Amino acid sequence: MPLFRRHPEPRARNRPPRARNRPPRAGDRGPRAEQAVRVVTDSTSGLPLDAPGSGPRVVPLRVVTEQDSYDESVDVTAADVVRWLDAGTRVTTSQPSPERFASQYRDLADEGAHAIVSLHLSGELSGTVGAAGAAAARSPLAVQVVDSRTVGPGLGFAARAAAECAAAGCDAAHVAARARAVADSSTSVFMVDTLEHLRRGGRLSGPAAALGTVLGVRPILTMRDGRIELAQRVRTRAAGMERLLDVAGESIAAATRPVVGVQHFGAPERAGTLAGRVRTRTRAEVEVSDISAVIGVHVGPGTLAVVVADLGDHAH
């Protein structure tokens, strides 16, 4: 069963329509009709929703409660979801509708794009890539939809690398190949405080989640073949931090040009400590950020993650 439940997108309530045409912003590359290929991704990438210039355009997934539904990074933050979950509020998620993607594709066509590479979180976790594909089938311009087979910074690093190729004038096939290569190179490992949130999403059985709680262990999870899987259990949070540090060190050492992200869901101090230790051990630059609100619904407060991708020796 998919980790992210495929609810139909609820209608946003009492919100003004988004303007399709905005004035140029600082950082825009001159006339907005200059760039032939553009990159679209989704909000689980952790990238800003409307990056200026040639950055990836981001379509938000939604966080759903019994009272309302919210666009991630627009109407709701990771801190909001942490607070709701800690209070026992029932929270789920939903993918964007095909129309949300179609609207984004039309906007880019209006701005002069000739082709789009639309890169999204793993189809094993969400129907988002399917919604993008449905919109692509009726788009006014060519759209290549790419299943990244990952999520979070692994997706974000790939989308940024693809956008750099697009800004350099590469064609859509090159941009899509670059996105796949960076996504495929990523290693993601994270430690959750409990398996209960994953169990509620249908990913783990009740007995498996209960076992982690009864024994007082810290589950270590990883992305494998597009799925989130239980990699191992450690006895203490300190042991889990050591395991994350070990994986980061091994992945960075194996990479030609590594990019590294440390993420947390309601645990900024522990994330800062982990990032500092990664920097000390590897001398790598480390980006620290919140786990996506949508991902956080399913992994729960207290989660820590390390993601490493390899940009390699790629030349545009």
Summary of the structure (lengths in Angstrom):
residues: 316
radius of gyration: 19.2
end to end distance: 39.0
largest distance: 60.1
contacts: 1134
relative contact order: 0.16
helix: 37%
strand: 24%
